[in-house]
Structure formats: C-alpha cells, structure tokens
Amino acid sequence: MTFQPDSDLSDGEVQSRVDEAIESNDVVLFMKGNRLMPQCGYSQRAVNLISQYEEEFETIDVLPALDQYRAALESHSGWETIPQTYVDGEFIGGSDILAELDERGELEATLRA
C-alpha cells in the first residue's frame, strides 16, 4: 500500500462519503488501513474489539485523504482522532472507548443497539 498525502478527493466528496457511510451502515469504523490490514495499532485494536461481536461491519480507510476525513468526521463527532466508530448513525468513540465499553460488558449491546 502506498500512502499518497495529496488526495484527488475534494473536501465535499469526502464529506459526502462520510455522511453516506454513517447513514447507510449499522456499524461503521473509520480507520487507518482496512479490516484486513490495519495501518496503526489503534485501528487494529478497534477492529479486534468490534469483531468479537459483529461479523458484518463497514470499514473506511481514511489514509487516502487523511486531512479531509479528519475534518469531515470532526463535523459529526467533535473529534479529529482516528479511528472513529459509529453505530446506527451515532458516534460511539475510538478504540479507547470501545475497550472501556468491552471491560464493562457493554460493547456487545452498544454495537447491536
């Protein structure tokens, strides 16, 4: 995988992709890399936590347009950090929040809300 910091995607195109992914998926994870090849430890942790309870969930690789994805996601969540998990259109959090929910025994119910 080649990282290309100069994306051909406009801010508007990325915002549309983010909006569509959040609206049309029960569980969506915006991450660095993809489900099969996470490109950071936090993204790997988020994939592992979600995978414990959900076989089917969408992942979106933010690396091809990282700055645009950060801005688009921040408009939904107030956070610019990656990864970010959304369930039924609602922002849940990053890998740290997923881990806390799992430790409290609440992650499965949150993902299936």
N, CA, C and O atoms as a GROMACS GRO file, in nm:
protein
  452
    1MET      N    1   0.083  -0.118   0.000
    1MET     CA    2   0.000   0.000   0.000
    1MET      C    3   0.088   0.124   0.000
    1MET      O    4   0.181   0.135   0.080
    2THR      N    5   0.059   0.215  -0.087
    2THR     CA    6   0.137   0.337  -0.098
    2THR      C    7   0.056   0.452  -0.040
    2THR      O    8  -0.058   0.476  -0.080
    3PHE      N    9   0.117   0.523   0.054
    3PHE     CA   10   0.050   0.638   0.113
    3PHE      C   11   0.066   0.757   0.020
    3PHE      O   12   0.178   0.791  -0.018
    4GLN      N   13  -0.044   0.820  -0.015
    4GLN     CA   14  -0.042   0.935  -0.103
    4GLN      C   15  -0.107   1.053  -0.031
    4GLN      O   16  -0.229   1.066  -0.029
    5PRO      N   17  -0.025   1.140   0.028
    5PRO     CA   18  -0.082   1.250   0.107
    5PRO      C   19  -0.161   1.351   0.024
    5PRO      O   20  -0.249   1.419   0.077
    6ASP      N   21  -0.132   1.362  -0.105
    6ASP     CA   22  -0.206   1.455  -0.190
    6ASP      C   23  -0.322   1.381  -0.256
    6ASP      O   24  -0.303   1.312  -0.356
    7SER      N   25  -0.439   1.395  -0.200
    7SER     CA   26  -0.556   1.322  -0.249
    7SER      C   27  -0.624   1.397  -0.362
    7SER      O   28  -0.620   1.520  -0.369
    8ASP      N   29  -0.687   1.319  -0.449
    8ASP     CA   30  -0.767   1.379  -0.556
    8ASP      C   31  -0.909   1.408  -0.509
    8ASP      O   32  -0.989   1.466  -0.583
    9LEU      N   33  -0.941   1.369  -0.387
    9LEU     CA   34  -1.075   1.389  -0.334
    9LEU      C   35  -1.089   1.530  -0.277
    9LEU      O   36  -1.002   1.577  -0.204
   10SER      N   37  -1.199   1.594  -0.310
   10SER     CA   38  -1.225   1.727  -0.253
   10SER      C   39  -1.285   1.712  -0.114
   10SER      O   40  -1.329   1.604  -0.074
   11ASP      N   41  -1.286   1.822  -0.040
   11ASP     CA   42  -1.346   1.821   0.093
   11ASP      C   43  -1.493   1.779   0.085
   11ASP      O   44  -1.540   1.702   0.168
   12GLY      N   45  -1.564   1.830  -0.016
   12GLY     CA   46  -1.705   1.797  -0.033
   12GLY      C   47  -1.728   1.650  -0.064
   12GLY      O   48  -1.823   1.590  -0.013
   13GLU      N   49  -1.640   1.591  -0.147
   13GLU     CA   50  -1.653   1.449  -0.179
   13GLU      C   51  -1.631   1.362  -0.055
   13GLU      O   52  -1.703   1.265  -0.033
   14VAL      N   53  -1.532   1.398   0.024
   14VAL     CA   54  -1.506   1.322   0.145
   14VAL      C   55  -1.622   1.338   0.243
   14VAL      O   56  -1.665   1.240   0.304
   15GLN      N   57  -1.673   1.460   0.258
   15GLN     CA   58  -1.786   1.482   0.348
   15GLN      C   59  -1.906   1.398   0.304
   15GLN      O   60  -1.975   1.340   0.388
   16SER      N   61  -1.931   1.391   0.174
   16SER     CA   62  -2.041   1.310   0.123
   16SER      C   63  -2.019   1.162   0.153
   16SER      O   64  -2.113   1.092   0.191
   17ARG      N   65  -1.897   1.114   0.136
   17ARG     CA   66  -1.866   0.974   0.165
   17ARG      C   67  -1.886   0.942   0.312
   17ARG      O   68  -1.941   0.837   0.347
   18VAL      N   69  -1.843   1.033   0.399
   18VAL     CA   70  -1.860   1.013   0.543
   18VAL      C   71  -2.008   1.011   0.577
   18VAL      O   72  -2.054   0.921   0.647
   19ASP      N   73  -2.082   1.109   0.530
   19ASP     CA   74  -2.226   1.117   0.557
   19ASP      C   75  -2.297   0.989   0.512
   19ASP      O   76  -2.377   0.933   0.587
   20GLU      N   77  -2.268   0.945   0.391
   20GLU     CA   78  -2.332   0.826   0.335
   20GLU      C   79  -2.296   0.701   0.416
   20GLU      O   80  -2.383   0.619   0.444
   21ALA      N   81  -2.170   0.687   0.452
   21ALA     CA   82  -2.127   0.568   0.528
   21ALA      C   83  -2.194   0.562   0.664
   21ALA      O   84  -2.237   0.456   0.708
   22ILE      N   85  -2.204   0.676   0.731
   22ILE     CA   86  -2.267   0.680   0.864
   22ILE      C   87  -2.416   0.650   0.854
   22ILE      O   88  -2.471   0.578   0.937
   23GLU      N   89  -2.481   0.706   0.752
   23GLU     CA   90  -2.626   0.688   0.736
   23GLU      C   91  -2.666   0.548   0.690
   23GLU      O   92  -2.772   0.499   0.727
   24SER      N   93  -2.580   0.484   0.609
   24SER     CA   94  -2.623   0.359   0.545
   24SER      C   95  -2.568   0.231   0.607
   24SER      O   96  -2.593   0.123   0.555
   25ASN      N   97  -2.493   0.242   0.716
   25ASN     CA   98  -2.436   0.123   0.779
   25ASN      C   99  -2.475   0.116   0.926
   25ASN      O  100  -2.475   0.217   0.996
   26ASP      N  101  -2.510  -0.004   0.972
   26ASP     CA  102  -2.541  -0.022   1.114
   26ASP      C  103  -2.418   0.008   1.199
   26ASP      O  104  -2.427   0.078   1.300
   27VAL      N  105  -2.302  -0.047   1.159
   27VAL     CA  106  -2.176  -0.023   1.229
   27VAL      C  107  -2.072   0.014   1.125
   27VAL      O  108  -2.051  -0.060   1.028
   28VAL      N  109  -2.007   0.128   1.144
   28VAL     CA  110  -1.900   0.170   1.052
   28VAL      C  111  -1.782   0.219   1.134
   28VAL      O  112  -1.797   0.294   1.231
   29LEU      N  113  -1.663   0.176   1.092
   29LEU     CA  114  -1.538   0.214   1.157
   29LEU      C  115  -1.453   0.290   1.056
   29LEU      O  116  -1.415   0.234   0.952
   30PHE      N  117  -1.424   0.415   1.085
   30PHE     CA  118  -1.331   0.494   1.005
   30PHE      C  119  -1.194   0.471   1.066
   30PHE      O  120  -1.172   0.499   1.184
   31MET      N  121  -1.101   0.420   0.985
   31MET     CA  122  -0.974   0.373   1.039
   31MET      C  123  -0.860   0.399   0.942
   31MET      O  124  -0.882   0.434   0.826
   32LYS      N  125  -0.739   0.382   0.992
   32LYS     CA  126  -0.620   0.387   0.907
   32LYS      C  127  -0.595   0.246   0.856
   32LYS      O  128  -0.567   0.155   0.934
   33GLY      N  129  -0.606   0.230   0.724
   33GLY     CA  130  -0.595   0.098   0.664
   33GLY      C  131  -0.732   0.037   0.647
   33GLY      O  132  -0.833   0.107   0.642
   34ASN      N  133  -0.735  -0.096   0.637
   34ASN     CA  134  -0.862  -0.164   0.623
   34ASN      C  135  -0.869  -0.281   0.721
   34ASN      O  136  -0.773  -0.309   0.792
   35ARG      N  137  -0.981  -0.346   0.722
   35ARG     CA  138  -1.006  -0.453   0.818
   35ARG      C  139  -0.899  -0.562   0.812
   35ARG      O  140  -0.859  -0.616   0.914
   36LEU      N  141  -0.853  -0.594   0.691
   36LEU     CA  142  -0.753  -0.698   0.674
   36LEU      C  143  -0.611  -0.650   0.700
   36LEU      O  144  -0.524  -0.729   0.738
   37MET      N  145  -0.587  -0.520   0.680
   37MET     CA  146  -0.454  -0.464   0.700
   37MET      C  147  -0.459  -0.329   0.770
   37MET      O  148  -0.435  -0.226   0.707
   38PRO      N  149  -0.491  -0.327   0.899
   38PRO     CA  150  -0.489  -0.201   0.972
   38PRO      C  151  -0.349  -0.140   0.968
   38PRO      O  152  -0.249  -0.212   0.973
   39GLN      N  153  -0.343  -0.008   0.959
   39GLN     CA  154  -0.215   0.060   0.948
   39GLN      C  155  -0.172   0.132   1.074
   39GLN      O  156  -0.074   0.207   1.073
   40CYS      N  157  -0.244   0.111   1.184
   40CYS     CA  158  -0.198   0.163   1.313
   40CYS      C  159  -0.256   0.074   1.424
   40CYS      O  160  -0.356   0.006   1.404
   41GLY      N  161  -0.191   0.077   1.537
   41GLY     CA  162  -0.232  -0.008   1.649
   41GLY      C  163  -0.372   0.023   1.700
   41GLY      O  164  -0.446  -0.068   1.738
   42TYR      N  165  -0.409   0.149   1.701
   42TYR     CA  166  -0.542   0.186   1.749
   42TYR      C  167  -0.651   0.133   1.656
   42TYR      O  168  -0.755   0.086   1.702
   43SER      N  169  -0.625   0.140   1.526
   43SER     CA  170  -0.721   0.086   1.430
   43SER      C  171  -0.731  -0.065   1.443
   43SER      O  172  -0.840  -0.121   1.437
   44GLN      N  173  -0.616  -0.132   1.463
   44GLN     CA  174  -0.616  -0.277   1.483
   44GLN      C  175  -0.697  -0.314   1.607
   44GLN      O  176  -0.775  -0.409   1.605
   45ARG      N  177  -0.677  -0.239   1.714
   45ARG     CA  178  -0.749  -0.265   1.838
   45ARG      C  179  -0.900  -0.249   1.818
   45ARG      O  180  -0.978  -0.331   1.867
   46ALA      N  181  -0.940  -0.144   1.748
   46ALA     CA  182  -1.083  -0.120   1.723
   46ALA      C  183  -1.143  -0.234   1.640
   46ALA      O  184  -1.252  -0.282   1.671
   47VAL      N  185  -1.073  -0.278   1.537
   47VAL     CA  186  -1.121  -0.389   1.454
   47VAL      C  187  -1.138  -0.514   1.540
   47VAL      O  188  -1.240  -0.583   1.531
   48ASN      N  189  -1.038  -0.544   1.623
   48ASN     CA  190  -1.044  -0.664   1.708
   48ASN      C  191  -1.161  -0.657   1.806
   48ASN      O  192  -1.230  -0.757   1.826
   49LEU      N  193  -1.183  -0.542   1.866
   49LEU     CA  194  -1.292  -0.528   1.963
   49LEU      C  195  -1.428  -0.545   1.895
   49LEU      O  196  -1.514  -0.618   1.945
   50ILE      N  197  -1.448  -0.478   1.784
   50ILE     CA  198  -1.576  -0.488   1.713
   50ILE      C  199  -1.598  -0.630   1.662
   50ILE      O  200  -1.709  -0.683   1.671
   51SER      N  201  -1.493  -0.692   1.610
   51SER     CA  202  -1.503  -0.826   1.551
   51SER      C  203  -1.545  -0.932   1.652
   51SER      O  204  -1.596  -1.037   1.612
   52GLN      N  205  -1.524  -0.908   1.780
   52GLN     CA  206  -1.568  -1.002   1.882
   52GLN      C  207  -1.719  -1.023   1.878
   52GLN      O  208  -1.768  -1.130   1.912
   53TYR      N  209  -1.793  -0.918   1.838
   53TYR     CA  210  -1.938  -0.920   1.848
   53TYR      C  211  -2.011  -0.903   1.715
   53TYR      O  212  -2.128  -0.937   1.704
   54GLU      N  213  -1.943  -0.850   1.615
   54GLU     CA  214  -2.006  -0.822   1.487
   54GLU      C  215  -1.923  -0.882   1.374
   54GLU      O  216  -1.805  -0.850   1.358
   55GLU      N  217  -1.985  -0.970   1.295
   55GLU     CA  218  -1.917  -1.023   1.178
   55GLU      C  219  -1.920  -0.923   1.064
   55GLU      O  220  -1.821  -0.904   0.994
   56GLU      N  221  -2.034  -0.859   1.047
   56GLU     CA  222  -2.054  -0.766   0.936
   56GLU      C  223  -2.051  -0.623   0.986
   56GLU      O  224  -2.139  -0.579   1.059
   57PHE      N  225  -1.948  -0.551   0.945
   57PHE     CA  226  -1.942  -0.407   0.970
   57PHE      C  227  -1.855  -0.344   0.864
   57PHE      O  228  -1.765  -0.408   0.809
   58GLU      N  229  -1.882  -0.219   0.836
   58GLU     CA  230  -1.811  -0.147   0.731
   58GLU      C  231  -1.686  -0.082   0.788
   58GLU      O  232  -1.686  -0.031   0.900
   59THR      N  233  -1.578  -0.085   0.710
   59THR     CA  234  -1.458  -0.009   0.745
   59THR      C  235  -1.427   0.085   0.630
   59THR      O  236  -1.441   0.051   0.513
   60ILE      N  237  -1.383   0.204   0.665
   60ILE     CA  238  -1.347   0.306   0.567
   60ILE      C  239  -1.203   0.346   0.595
   60ILE      O  240  -1.170   0.391   0.705
   61ASP      N  241  -1.116   0.331   0.495
   61ASP     CA  242  -0.976   0.370   0.505
   61ASP      C  243  -0.965   0.521   0.486
   61ASP      O  244  -1.001   0.573   0.380
   62VAL      N  245  -0.917   0.591   0.587
   62VAL     CA  246  -0.906   0.737   0.580
   62VAL      C  247  -0.773   0.784   0.524
   62VAL      O  248  -0.757   0.903   0.494
   63LEU      N  249  -0.677   0.694   0.508
   63LEU     CA  250  -0.543   0.736   0.467
   63LEU      C  251  -0.535   0.804   0.331
   63LEU      O  252  -0.454   0.895   0.315
   64PRO      N  253  -0.615   0.765   0.231
   64PRO     CA  254  -0.604   0.834   0.102
   64PRO      C  255  -0.637   0.983   0.107
   64PRO      O  256  -0.598   1.057   0.016
   65ALA      N  257  -0.707   1.028   0.208
   65ALA     CA  258  -0.743   1.170   0.222
   65ALA      C  259  -0.753   1.204   0.371
   65ALA      O  260  -0.856   1.251   0.418
   66LEU      N  261  -0.644   1.180   0.444
   66LEU     CA  262  -0.647   1.189   0.590
   66LEU      C  263  -0.698   1.323   0.643
   66LEU      O  264  -0.785   1.326   0.729
   67ASP      N  265  -0.644   1.433   0.592
   67ASP     CA  266  -0.685   1.565   0.643
   67ASP      C  267  -0.833   1.592   0.616
   67ASP      O  268  -0.903   1.646   0.702
   68GLN      N  269  -0.880   1.554   0.497
   68GLN     CA  270  -1.021   1.575   0.463
   68GLN      C  271  -1.112   1.488   0.551
   68GLN      O  272  -1.217   1.533   0.596
   69TYR      N  273  -1.071   1.362   0.574
   69TYR     CA  274  -1.151   1.274   0.660
   69TYR      C  275  -1.154   1.326   0.804
   69TYR      O  276  -1.259   1.323   0.868
   70ARG      N  277  -1.041   1.372   0.854
   70ARG     CA  278  -1.039   1.428   0.991
   70ARG      C  279  -1.141   1.541   1.004
   70ARG      O  280  -1.219   1.544   1.099
   71ALA      N  281  -1.141   1.632   0.907
   71ALA     CA  282  -1.234   1.746   0.911
   71ALA      C  283  -1.378   1.700   0.899
   71ALA      O  284  -1.465   1.747   0.972
   72ALA      N  285  -1.405   1.608   0.807
   72ALA     CA  286  -1.542   1.560   0.787
   72ALA      C  287  -1.593   1.486   0.909
   72ALA      O  288  -1.708   1.503   0.949
   73LEU      N  289  -1.509   1.403   0.970
   73LEU     CA  290  -1.550   1.328   1.088
   73LEU      C  291  -1.569   1.420   1.208
   73LEU      O  292  -1.660   1.399   1.289
   74GLU      N  293  -1.484   1.522   1.220
   74GLU     CA  294  -1.498   1.614   1.331
   74GLU      C  295  -1.632   1.686   1.328
   74GLU      O  296  -1.687   1.720   1.433
   75SER      N  297  -1.686   1.708   1.209
   75SER     CA  298  -1.817   1.774   1.199
   75SER      C  299  -1.928   1.685   1.255
   75SER      O  300  -2.034   1.735   1.294
   76HIS      N  301  -1.907   1.554   1.259
   76HIS     CA  302  -2.005   1.461   1.314
   76HIS      C  303  -1.983   1.435   1.464
   76HIS      O  304  -2.078   1.425   1.541
   77SER      N  305  -1.856   1.425   1.503
   77SER     CA  306  -1.826   1.376   1.637
   77SER      C  307  -1.766   1.480   1.730
   77SER      O  308  -1.771   1.464   1.852
   78GLY      N  309  -1.709   1.585   1.674
   78GLY     CA  310  -1.635   1.679   1.757
   78GLY      C  311  -1.493   1.632   1.784
   78GLY      O  312  -1.417   1.701   1.852
   79TRP      N  313  -1.458   1.516   1.733
   79TRP     CA  314  -1.323   1.460   1.750
   79TRP      C  315  -1.255   1.458   1.615
   79TRP      O  316  -1.321   1.440   1.512
   80GLU      N  317  -1.122   1.475   1.613
   80GLU     CA  318  -1.049   1.461   1.488
   80GLU      C  319  -0.958   1.338   1.489
   80GLU      O  320  -0.890   1.310   1.391
   81THR      N  321  -0.956   1.266   1.600
   81THR     CA  322  -0.870   1.148   1.607
   81THR      C  323  -0.933   1.030   1.534
   81THR      O  324  -1.055   1.020   1.521
   82ILE      N  325  -0.847   0.941   1.488
   82ILE     CA  326  -0.886   0.821   1.415
   82ILE      C  327  -0.832   0.704   1.496
   82ILE      O  328  -0.720   0.713   1.544
   83PRO      N  329  -0.904   0.594   1.513
   83PRO     CA  330  -1.029   0.555   1.450
   83PRO      C  331  -1.152   0.615   1.518
   83PRO      O  332  -1.146   0.663   1.631
   84GLN      N  333  -1.263   0.610   1.445
   84GLN     CA  334  -1.393   0.651   1.498
   84GLN      C  335  -1.497   0.547   1.459
   84GLN      O  336  -1.502   0.502   1.345
   85THR      N  337  -1.580   0.510   1.557
   85THR     CA  338  -1.684   0.410   1.537
   85THR      C  339  -1.822   0.476   1.549
   85THR      O  340  -1.846   0.557   1.639
   86TYR      N  341  -1.911   0.441   1.456
   86TYR     CA  342  -2.049   0.489   1.457
   86TYR      C  343  -2.141   0.369   1.453
   86TYR      O  344  -2.118   0.275   1.378
   87VAL      N  345  -2.246   0.372   1.534
   87VAL     CA  346  -2.348   0.267   1.538
   87VAL      C  347  -2.483   0.333   1.515
   87VAL      O  348  -2.522   0.423   1.590
   88ASP      N  349  -2.553   0.288   1.414
   88ASP     CA  350  -2.684   0.345   1.378
   88ASP      C  351  -2.679   0.497   1.371
   88ASP      O  352  -2.769   0.566   1.420
   89GLY      N  353  -2.573   0.549   1.310
   89GLY     CA  354  -2.559   0.693   1.290
   89GLY      C  355  -2.507   0.770   1.409
   89GLY      O  356  -2.486   0.891   1.400
   90GLU      N  357  -2.485   0.703   1.520
   90GLU     CA  358  -2.440   0.771   1.643
   90GLU      C  359  -2.292   0.745   1.666
   90GLU      O  360  -2.246   0.631   1.657
   91PHE      N  361  -2.218   0.851   1.697
   91PHE     CA  362  -2.076   0.839   1.728
   91PHE      C  363  -2.058   0.768   1.862
   91PHE      O  364  -2.116   0.809   1.963
   92ILE      N  365  -1.980   0.660   1.862
   92ILE     CA  366  -1.952   0.585   1.984
   92ILE      C  367  -1.818   0.624   2.044
   92ILE      O  368  -1.809   0.653   2.163
   93GLY      N  369  -1.713   0.625   1.961
   93GLY     CA  370  -1.581   0.664   2.009
   93GLY      C  371  -1.472   0.592   1.934
   93GLY      O  372  -1.496   0.525   1.833
   94GLY      N  373  -1.351   0.607   1.985
   94GLY     CA  374  -1.234   0.542   1.929
   94GLY      C  375  -1.205   0.412   2.000
   94GLY      O  376  -1.290   0.359   2.072
   95SER      N  377  -1.086   0.360   1.979
   95SER     CA  378  -1.052   0.229   2.035
   95SER      C  379  -1.052   0.230   2.188
   95SER      O  380  -1.084   0.129   2.250
   96ASP      N  381  -1.016   0.343   2.248
   96ASP     CA  382  -1.016   0.350   2.394
   96ASP      C  383  -1.157   0.340   2.452
   96ASP      O  384  -1.178   0.272   2.553
   97ILE      N  385  -1.253   0.405   2.389
   97ILE     CA  386  -1.392   0.398   2.435
   97ILE      C  387  -1.447   0.258   2.412
   97ILE      O  388  -1.518   0.204   2.497
   98LEU      N  389  -1.415   0.198   2.296
   98LEU     CA  390  -1.459   0.061   2.270
   98LEU      C  391  -1.404  -0.034   2.377
   98LEU      O  392  -1.476  -0.122   2.425
   99ALA      N  393  -1.278  -0.017   2.414
   99ALA     CA  394  -1.217  -0.102   2.516
   99ALA      C  395  -1.285  -0.084   2.651
   99ALA      O  396  -1.309  -0.182   2.722
  100GLU      N  397  -1.317   0.041   2.686
  100GLU     CA  398  -1.386   0.067   2.813
  100GLU      C  399  -1.524   0.001   2.814
  100GLU      O  400  -1.564  -0.060   2.913
  101LEU      N  401  -1.597   0.015   2.704
  101LEU     CA  402  -1.729  -0.048   2.694
  101LEU      C  403  -1.716  -0.200   2.706
  101LEU      O  404  -1.799  -0.264   2.770
  102ASP      N  405  -1.614  -0.258   2.644
  102ASP     CA  406  -1.594  -0.402   2.650
  102ASP      C  407  -1.561  -0.446   2.793
  102ASP      O  408  -1.613  -0.547   2.840
  103GLU      N  409  -1.476  -0.371   2.861
  103GLU     CA  410  -1.441  -0.404   3.000
  103GLU      C  411  -1.563  -0.401   3.091
  103GLU      O  412  -1.572  -0.479   3.185
  104ARG      N  413  -1.656  -0.310   3.063
  104ARG     CA  414  -1.778  -0.300   3.144
  104ARG      C  415  -1.887  -0.396   3.098
  104ARG      O  416  -1.995  -0.401   3.156
  105GLY      N  417  -1.858  -0.474   2.991
  105GLY     CA  418  -1.957  -0.569   2.939
  105GLY      C  419  -2.068  -0.504   2.859
  105GLY      O  420  -2.176  -0.562   2.844
  106GLU      N  421  -2.044  -0.383   2.808
  106GLU     CA  422  -2.147  -0.307   2.738
  106GLU      C  423  -2.125  -0.298   2.587
  106GLU      O  424  -2.212  -0.248   2.515
  107LEU      N  425  -2.011  -0.345   2.537
  107LEU     CA  426  -1.980  -0.326   2.396
  107LEU      C  427  -2.075  -0.402   2.304
  107LEU      O  428  -2.121  -0.346   2.205
  108GLU      N  429  -2.104  -0.526   2.336
  108GLU     CA  430  -2.193  -0.605   2.250
  108GLU      C  431  -2.329  -0.537   2.236
  108GLU      O  432  -2.382  -0.525   2.125
  109ALA      N  433  -2.386  -0.494   2.347
  109ALA     CA  434  -2.516  -0.429   2.343
  109ALA      C  435  -2.510  -0.296   2.267
  109ALA      O  436  -2.603  -0.261   2.196
  110THR      N  437  -2.399  -0.224   2.282
  110THR     CA  438  -2.382  -0.097   2.213
  110THR      C  439  -2.375  -0.118   2.062
  110THR      O  440  -2.435  -0.042   1.986
  111LEU      N  441  -2.304  -0.220   2.019
  111LEU     CA  442  -2.290  -0.248   1.876
  111LEU      C  443  -2.420  -0.299   1.813
  111LEU      O  444  -2.441  -0.286   1.693
  112ARG      N  445  -2.504  -0.356   1.894
  112ARG     CA  446  -2.629  -0.414   1.842
  112ARG      C  447  -2.750  -0.327   1.874
  112ARG      O  448  -2.864  -0.370   1.858
  113ALA      N  449  -2.725  -0.207   1.920
  113ALA     CA  450  -2.834  -0.117   1.959
  113ALA      C  451  -2.934  -0.092   1.849
  113ALA      O  452  -3.031  -0.019   1.869
   0.00000   0.00000   0.00000
